């Protein structure tokens, strides 16, 4: 049974954004892209898109665009097209494409992360959590090609905690009082507690 998530920001349309001054990290990623160093550029651009730099929304959109090209140049066509679908809110199609990424691919962990986030956007928390759990499992099994295993594991735990937490509190439609599902709240706390304190 799927756990319905609370109404949030997911459905709100965003207006056009303008790119401001790039951070040093984003500018370095763009230089790698311009030099056609696709693998290094893709990794650096992913950090910008993922919010690890303090770049504004406009620069994150530019990074998404360059990342899609870099992934395409790396012959990672499905992920490139899958990210395009994700960015354009075509979550079901994005999930279908991300799920085609082979488990042996160095992009498998990232594809599972975006699969999980796509399910969250569709308010389907059970398959979302399953995607995040697959990340945890392959990292524990020693997946190849993942640069920062600890960070990605913590990101998976955080995503599972948020998903369960969002599902744990509901407003009763008749009394308009909050109702807490203790099992879901406990699951959220369990995953939050697994995140490394120094993370």
C-alpha positions in Angstrom: 0.0 0.0 0.0 1.4 3.4 -0.9 1.8 6.0 1.8 0.3 9.3 0.7 2.6 12.3 1.2 1.5 15.7 2.5 0.7 18.4 0.0 3.9 20.3 -0.4 5.8 22.5 -2.8 6.0 19.7 -5.4 3.0 20.8 -7.5 3.8 24.5 -7.5 4.9 25.8 -10.9 8.1 27.9 -10.8 8.4 31.1 -12.9 11.4 31.8 -15.1 14.7 32.2 -13.3 17.8 34.2 -14.2 21.3 33.0 -13.6 23.5 35.3 -11.5 27.2 35.1 -10.8 28.5 31.5 -10.8 30.3 30.1 -7.8 33.9 29.1 -8.3 32.8 25.4 -8.3 30.2 26.0 -11.0 32.7 28.0 -13.1 35.2 25.2 -12.8 32.6 22.7 -13.8 31.8 24.8 -16.9 35.5 25.0 -17.8 35.7 21.2 -17.6 32.6 21.0 -19.9 34.1 23.5 -22.4 37.3 21.4 -22.5 35.1 18.3 -23.3 36.3 16.5 -20.1 32.9 14.9 -19.9 33.4 12.6 -17.0 34.9 15.2 -14.7 32.4 17.8 -15.9 29.5 15.5 -15.2 30.6 14.9 -11.6 31.2 18.6 -11.0 27.9 19.7 -12.6 26.0 17.1 -10.6 27.3 18.8 -7.4 26.0 22.1 -8.6 22.6 20.6 -9.6 22.4 18.7 -6.3 22.7 22.0 -4.3 26.2 21.3 -2.9 27.3 24.7 -4.0 25.6 28.0 -3.2 24.6 28.7 -6.8 21.2 30.3 -7.6 18.3 28.5 -9.3 19.3 29.9 -12.7 22.8 28.5 -12.5 21.4 25.2 -11.3 19.2 25.1 -14.4 22.2 25.8 -16.6 24.2 23.1 -14.8 21.3 20.6 -15.5 21.4 21.5 -19.2 25.2 21.0 -19.4 25.0 17.8 -17.3 22.5 16.3 -19.7 24.9 17.1 -22.6 27.9 15.7 -20.7 26.0 12.5 -19.9 25.0 12.2 -23.5 28.6 12.6 -24.7 29.5 9.8 -22.2 27.1 7.6 -24.1 24.8 7.6 -21.0 21.8 8.3 -23.2 19.1 6.8 -21.0 20.2 8.9 -18.0 20.6 12.0 -20.1 17.1 11.6 -21.5 15.8 10.5 -18.0 17.1 13.7 -16.4 15.4 15.7 -19.2 12.1 14.0 -18.5 12.6 14.6 -14.7 13.4 18.3 -15.2 10.2 18.7 -17.2 8.1 17.0 -14.6 7.4 13.9 -16.6 8.1 11.7 -13.6 6.6 8.5 -14.8 8.6 8.5 -18.0 11.7 9.6 -16.0 11.3 6.6 -13.7 11.0 4.3 -16.6 14.2 5.6 -18.1 16.2 5.7 -14.8 15.2 2.1 -14.1 16.9 1.0 -17.4 20.3 2.0 -16.0 22.2 -1.2 -15.4 23.1 -2.2 -11.8 26.8 -2.4 -12.9 26.8 1.1 -14.2 28.7 3.8 -12.3 25.5 5.9 -12.7 23.2 3.3 -11.0 23.2 4.9 -7.6 22.4 8.3 -9.0 19.7 6.8 -11.2 18.1 5.2 -8.1 18.2 8.5 -6.3 16.4 10.3 -9.1 13.9 7.3 -9.3 13.2 7.8 -5.6 12.7 11.5 -5.9 10.4 11.0 -8.9 8.3 8.7 -6.9 8.1 11.3 -4.1 6.9 13.9 -6.6 4.2 11.4 -7.6 3.3 10.9 -3.9 4.2 7.2 -4.0 6.4 6.7 -1.0 6.6 2.9 -0.9 8.5 2.7 -4.3 10.4 5.9 -3.3 11.7 4.3 -0.1 12.5 1.1 -2.1 14.7 3.1 -4.5 16.6 4.7 -1.6 17.0 1.3 0.1 18.6 0.0 -3.2 21.2 2.8 -2.9 22.0 1.7 0.7 22.2 -2.0 -0.4 24.6 -1.5 -3.4 26.9 0.7 -1.4 27.1 -1.9 1.4 27.9 -4.5 -1.3 30.8 -2.4 -2.6 29.5 -0.8 -5.8 32.2 0.4 -8.2 32.5 4.0 -9.4 30.8 5.9 -6.6 33.0 8.8 -5.4 31.5 9.7 -2.1 29.8 6.6 -0.7 29.3 8.0 2.8 27.6 11.2 1.4 25.3 9.2 -0.9 24.4 6.7 1.9 23.5 9.6 4.2 21.5 11.2 1.4 19.6 8.0 1.0 18.9 7.9 4.8 17.8 11.5 4.8 15.5 10.9 1.8 13.9 7.9 3.5 13.5 9.9 6.8 11.9 12.8 5.0 9.5 10.5 3.1 8.3 8.7 6.2 8.1 12.0 8.2 6.0 13.6 5.5 3.6 10.6 5.6 3.5 10.4 9.4 1.3 13.5 10.1 -2.1 14.0 8.6 -4.9 16.5 9.1 -8.2 14.9 10.0 -10.6 16.2 7.3 -13.5 16.4 9.7 -11.9 17.8 12.8 -9.0 19.5 11.2 -6.7 18.2 13.9 -3.3 16.6 13.2 -3.2 12.8 13.4 0.2 11.1 13.9 1.0 7.7 12.5 3.5 6.4 15.1 4.9 3.6 12.9 5.8 6.0 10.1 7.2 8.6 12.6 9.4 5.8 14.2 10.6 4.8 10.7 11.6 8.5 10.0 13.5 8.7 13.3 15.2 5.4 12.6 16.6 6.6 9.3 17.5 10.1 10.8 19.5 8.3 13.5 21.5 6.4 10.9 22.9 9.6 9.4 26.5 10.2 10.5 26.6 13.1 13.0 29.5 14.7 11.1 27.6 14.6 7.8 
